[in-house]
Amino acid sequence: MVSSGSSASEWTAMSKLVAQIYARHDAEPFREPVDWKALGLFDYPQIIKKPMDLAKVKRNIETNKYATIEEAAENVRLIWKNCMQYNADGSDFYVLAQNFSKRFEDKHAKLLKEQCVGKPDKGKNATEPTIDEKRTFAKSLYKITKEELGKVITELDEKCPTALTKNAAEDEVEINVDRISASVFHEVMSYVRTCSGESNTSSGRKKKAVTTKSGSSKKSRT
């Protein structure tokens, strides 16, 4: 159960998470594809363009269909999204999907955090960054180009995904510096310092940046 971009232990943890959700007694409506014909839901195919269910996610993980952990997570999210899209806000199924969504995100965030901090830090790069270093890093992100910022986000997505909060609806990514492990922080900080020092006159500087919160996070539109 190993796909590119993630370790075997990470996939094992993700598979276990999906299995735990699948095994819940109240997860029955999400285990298999919606049998819309038997249920008389003849408008279902018109409303739900990409059906998804927990059994399919489990099979995809077991057969290495996903390239990354996040790709598998997006399919799980699609299950809740489809349910809330088809059912009326406030209905039993809508609320059930909403609760499962929150439960999944909480457990998924914990999985990513363990994935990030569980990797050993070695040498001088294991030194925990100071508050001033974190603030300097956050401010430096405004001094680099959109392309350089994209490389930072890609690096964090690979090595410490829990530091990123993605808002697909607004095409936005937030970097939470406090969630970056020490070794990864020093790696990206070194890269950003190089970029900001060499790119002060770069014509490619303009990027769709949004806000910085408490000197520890940075939002950027992708």
The 8 nearest C-alpha neighbors of each residue, nearest first, counted from 0:
[[1, 61, 63, 7, 10, 2, 60, 62],
 [2, 0, 7, 63, 6, 10, 3, 5],
 [3, 1, 66, 63, 5, 4, 65, 67],
 [2, 4, 66, 5, 67, 1, 6, 65],
 [3, 5, 67, 2, 66, 6, 157, 68],
 [6, 4, 3, 67, 2, 9, 7, 68],
 [7, 5, 9, 8, 10, 1, 4, 2],
 [6, 8, 1, 10, 9, 11, 0, 5],
 [7, 9, 11, 6, 10, 12, 5, 13],
 [10, 8, 12, 6, 11, 7, 5, 13],
 [11, 9, 13, 7, 12, 8, 14, 6],
 [10, 12, 8, 14, 9, 13, 7, 15],
 [11, 13, 15, 9, 10, 14, 16, 8],
 [14, 12, 10, 16, 15, 11, 9, 17],
 [13, 15, 11, 17, 16, 12, 10, 18],
 [14, 16, 18, 12, 13, 17, 19, 11],
 [15, 17, 13, 19, 18, 14, 12, 20],
 [16, 18, 20, 14, 19, 15, 21, 13],
 [19, 17, 21, 15, 20, 16, 22, 14],
 [20, 18, 16, 22, 21, 17, 15, 23],
 [19, 21, 17, 18, 22, 23, 16, 26],
 [20, 22, 18, 19, 23, 26, 17, 30],
 [23, 21, 19, 20, 18, 24, 26, 27],
 [24, 22, 26, 25, 20, 21, 19, 27],
 [23, 25, 26, 27, 22, 21, 20, 28],
 [26, 24, 23, 27, 28, 95, 22, 29],
 [27, 25, 23, 24, 29, 28, 21, 30],
 [26, 28, 30, 29, 25, 24, 23, 21],
 [29, 27, 26, 30, 31, 25, 33, 92],
 [30, 28, 27, 52, 26, 31, 53, 78],
 [31, 29, 53, 27, 54, 52, 28, 21],
 [30, 32, 52, 54, 29, 33, 53, 28],
 [33, 31, 52, 34, 51, 30, 50, 29],
 [32, 34, 35, 31, 28, 29, 50, 52],
 [35, 33, 36, 37, 32, 38, 40, 31],
 [34, 36, 40, 38, 33, 37, 39, 41],
 [37, 35, 39, 38, 34, 40, 41, 33],
 [38, 36, 39, 35, 34, 40, 33, 41],
 [39, 37, 35, 36, 40, 34, 41, 33],
 [38, 40, 36, 37, 41, 35, 34, 42],
 [41, 39, 35, 38, 43, 42, 36, 37],
 [40, 42, 43, 39, 35, 36, 44, 45],
 [41, 43, 45, 40, 44, 46, 35, 47],
 [42, 44, 46, 45, 41, 40, 47, 35],
 [45, 43, 47, 46, 42, 48, 41, 35],
 [44, 46, 42, 43, 47, 48, 41, 49],
 [47, 45, 43, 44, 48, 42, 85, 84],
 [48, 46, 44, 49, 43, 45, 50, 81],
 [47, 49, 46, 44, 50, 45, 43, 81],
 [48, 50, 47, 51, 81, 77, 44, 46],
 [51, 49, 47, 48, 52, 81, 32, 78],
 [50, 52, 78, 77, 49, 32, 74, 55],
 [53, 51, 31, 29, 55, 32, 30, 54],
 [52, 54, 30, 56, 55, 29, 57, 21],
 [55, 53, 57, 56, 30, 52, 31, 58],
 [54, 56, 58, 57, 53, 52, 59, 51],
 [55, 57, 53, 59, 58, 54, 60, 52],
 [56, 58, 54, 60, 55, 59, 53, 61],
 [59, 57, 61, 55, 60, 56, 62, 54],
 [58, 60, 64, 56, 62, 57, 61, 63],
 [61, 59, 63, 57, 58, 62, 64, 56],
 [60, 62, 58, 59, 63, 0, 57, 64],
 [63, 61, 59, 60, 64, 58, 0, 65],
 [64, 62, 60, 65, 2, 61, 59, 0],
 [63, 65, 59, 62, 60, 66, 2, 61],
 [66, 64, 63, 67, 70, 71, 60, 2],
 [65, 67, 2, 3, 4, 64, 70, 68],
 [66, 68, 70, 69, 65, 4, 5, 3],
 [69, 67, 71, 70, 72, 5, 10, 66],
 [68, 70, 72, 67, 71, 73, 66, 65],
 [71, 69, 73, 67, 72, 68, 65, 74],
 [70, 72, 74, 68, 69, 73, 65, 75],
 [71, 73, 69, 75, 74, 70, 76, 68],
 [72, 74, 76, 70, 75, 71, 69, 77],
 [75, 73, 77, 71, 76, 72, 70, 78],
 [74, 76, 72, 77, 78, 73, 71, 56],
 [77, 75, 73, 78, 74, 79, 80, 72],
 [76, 78, 80, 74, 75, 79, 81, 73],
 [77, 79, 51, 76, 75, 81, 80, 52],
 [80, 78, 96, 82, 76, 77, 81, 100],
 [79, 81, 77, 83, 82, 78, 84, 76],
 [82, 80, 84, 78, 79, 83, 77, 85],
 [81, 83, 79, 85, 84, 80, 86, 93],
 [84, 82, 93, 80, 86, 81, 85, 79],
 [83, 85, 81, 82, 86, 80, 87, 47],
 [84, 86, 82, 83, 81, 87, 46, 47],
 [87, 85, 83, 93, 84, 82, 88, 92],
 [86, 88, 90, 89, 93, 85, 83, 84],
 [89, 87, 90, 93, 86, 83, 94, 84],
 [88, 90, 93, 94, 87, 91, 92, 86],
 [89, 91, 93, 87, 92, 88, 94, 86],
 [92, 90, 94, 93, 95, 89, 86, 96],
 [91, 93, 95, 94, 90, 96, 86, 82],
 [92, 94, 83, 90, 96, 95, 91, 86],
 [95, 93, 97, 91, 96, 92, 89, 98],
 [94, 96, 92, 98, 97, 93, 91, 99],
 [97, 95, 79, 99, 93, 98, 94, 100],
 [98, 96, 94, 100, 95, 99, 93, 101],
 [99, 97, 95, 101, 100, 96, 94, 102],
 [100, 98, 102, 96, 101, 97, 103, 95],
 [99, 101, 97, 103, 98, 102, 96, 79],
 [102, 100, 104, 98, 103, 99, 105, 97],
 [103, 101, 99, 105, 100, 104, 98, 106],
 [102, 104, 100, 106, 101, 105, 107, 99],
 [105, 103, 107, 101, 106, 102, 108, 100],
 [104, 106, 108, 102, 103, 107, 101, 109],
 [107, 105, 109, 103, 108, 104, 110, 102],
 [106, 108, 104, 110, 109, 105, 103, 111],
 [109, 107, 111, 105, 110, 106, 104, 112],
 [110, 108, 112, 106, 107, 111, 113, 105],
 [109, 111, 107, 113, 108, 112, 114, 106],
 [112, 110, 114, 108, 161, 113, 109, 115],
 [111, 113, 109, 115, 114, 110, 161, 116],
 [112, 114, 117, 110, 116, 115, 111, 109],
 [115, 113, 111, 112, 117, 116, 110, 9],
 [114, 116, 159, 112, 113, 117, 118, 111],
 [117, 115, 113, 118, 180, 114, 112, 119],
 [118, 116, 113, 114, 115, 119, 112, 120],
 [117, 119, 116, 115, 120, 114, 113, 180],
 [120, 118, 117, 121, 116, 125, 182, 115],
 [121, 119, 125, 182, 118, 124, 122, 181],
 [120, 122, 125, 124, 119, 123, 182, 126],
 [123, 121, 124, 125, 120, 126, 182, 119],
 [122, 124, 125, 126, 121, 182, 120, 185],
 [123, 125, 182, 126, 122, 185, 121, 181],
 [124, 126, 120, 182, 181, 123, 121, 122],
 [127, 125, 124, 123, 181, 128, 182, 122],
 [126, 128, 181, 125, 129, 180, 124, 182],
 [129, 127, 132, 126, 181, 133, 130, 184],
 [130, 128, 132, 131, 133, 127, 134, 126],
 [129, 131, 133, 132, 134, 128, 215, 214],
 [130, 132, 134, 129, 133, 135, 128, 136],
 [133, 131, 135, 129, 134, 130, 128, 136],
 [132, 134, 136, 130, 131, 135, 215, 137],
 [135, 133, 214, 131, 137, 136, 132, 215],
 [134, 136, 132, 138, 133, 137, 139, 131],
 [135, 137, 139, 133, 134, 138, 132, 188],
 [136, 138, 134, 139, 140, 135, 214, 215],
 [139, 137, 135, 140, 136, 141, 134, 214],
 [140, 138, 136, 142, 141, 137, 135, 191],
 [139, 141, 138, 142, 137, 143, 136, 148],
 [142, 140, 139, 143, 138, 208, 137, 144],
 [143, 141, 139, 140, 195, 144, 199, 138],
 [144, 142, 195, 140, 141, 147, 204, 194],
 [143, 145, 204, 147, 146, 203, 148, 205],
 [144, 146, 206, 148, 147, 149, 204, 205],
 [145, 147, 149, 144, 148, 150, 203, 143],
 [148, 146, 144, 150, 149, 145, 143, 151],
 [149, 147, 151, 145, 150, 146, 144, 152],
 [148, 150, 146, 152, 147, 151, 145, 153],
 [151, 149, 153, 147, 148, 152, 154, 146],
 [150, 152, 148, 154, 149, 153, 155, 187],
 [151, 153, 149, 155, 150, 154, 156, 148],
 [154, 152, 156, 150, 151, 155, 149, 157],
 [155, 153, 151, 157, 152, 156, 150, 158],
 [154, 156, 159, 152, 158, 157, 153, 160],
 [155, 157, 160, 153, 154, 159, 158, 152],
 [158, 156, 154, 155, 159, 153, 160, 4],
 [157, 159, 155, 156, 154, 160, 115, 183],
 [158, 160, 115, 155, 161, 156, 162, 157],
 [161, 159, 156, 162, 163, 155, 158, 157],
 [160, 162, 111, 163, 112, 159, 178, 108],
 [163, 161, 178, 175, 160, 179, 174, 159],
 [164, 162, 174, 161, 160, 173, 165, 175],
 [165, 163, 173, 172, 174, 166, 162, 161],
 [164, 166, 172, 171, 167, 163, 173, 170],
 [167, 165, 171, 168, 169, 170, 172, 164],
 [166, 168, 170, 169, 165, 171, 172, 164],
 [167, 169, 166, 170, 171, 165, 172, 220],
 [168, 170, 171, 167, 166, 220, 172, 165],
 [171, 169, 167, 168, 220, 166, 221, 172],
 [170, 172, 220, 166, 169, 219, 221, 165],
 [171, 173, 165, 219, 218, 164, 166, 220],
 [174, 172, 218, 164, 217, 163, 219, 175],
 [173, 175, 217, 163, 216, 162, 176, 218],
 [176, 174, 216, 162, 177, 178, 215, 163],
 [175, 177, 215, 216, 178, 179, 174, 133],
 [176, 178, 175, 179, 215, 162, 133, 216],
 [179, 177, 162, 176, 175, 180, 161, 112],
 [178, 180, 176, 162, 177, 184, 159, 181],
 [181, 179, 183, 182, 184, 116, 178, 115],
 [180, 182, 184, 127, 125, 183, 126, 128],
 [181, 183, 124, 125, 185, 184, 120, 180],
 [182, 184, 186, 180, 185, 181, 187, 179],
 [185, 183, 181, 187, 186, 182, 179, 188],
 [184, 186, 188, 182, 183, 187, 124, 189],
 [187, 185, 183, 189, 184, 188, 182, 190],
 [186, 188, 190, 189, 184, 185, 191, 183],
 [189, 187, 185, 191, 190, 186, 184, 192],
 [188, 190, 192, 186, 187, 191, 185, 193],
 [189, 191, 187, 193, 188, 192, 194, 186],
 [192, 190, 194, 188, 193, 189, 195, 187],
 [193, 191, 189, 195, 194, 190, 196, 188],
 [194, 192, 190, 196, 191, 195, 197, 189],
 [195, 193, 191, 197, 196, 192, 198, 143],
 [194, 196, 198, 192, 143, 197, 142, 193],
 [195, 197, 193, 194, 198, 192, 199, 191],
 [198, 196, 194, 195, 199, 193, 200, 201],
 [197, 199, 201, 195, 200, 194, 196, 143],
 [200, 198, 201, 197, 195, 196, 142, 143],
 [201, 199, 198, 202, 204, 197, 203, 195],
 [200, 202, 198, 203, 204, 199, 144, 197],
 [203, 201, 204, 200, 205, 144, 198, 199],
 [202, 204, 201, 144, 205, 145, 146, 206],
 [203, 205, 144, 202, 201, 143, 145, 206],
 [204, 206, 203, 144, 145, 207, 202, 208],
 [207, 205, 145, 208, 204, 144, 220, 219],
 [206, 208, 220, 219, 209, 205, 221, 145],
 [209, 207, 219, 206, 218, 220, 210, 141],
 [208, 210, 218, 219, 207, 211, 220, 217],
 [211, 209, 218, 217, 212, 208, 219, 216],
 [210, 212, 217, 216, 214, 213, 218, 215],
 [211, 213, 214, 216, 215, 210, 217, 218],
 [214, 212, 215, 211, 216, 134, 137, 217],
 [213, 215, 134, 212, 137, 216, 211, 133],
 [216, 214, 176, 213, 175, 134, 212, 133],
 [217, 215, 175, 174, 176, 212, 211, 214],
 [216, 218, 211, 174, 173, 210, 137, 219],
 [219, 217, 173, 209, 172, 210, 174, 208],
 [218, 220, 208, 172, 171, 209, 207, 221],
 [221, 219, 171, 207, 170, 172, 208, 218],
 [220, 171, 170, 219, 172, 149, 207, 145]]
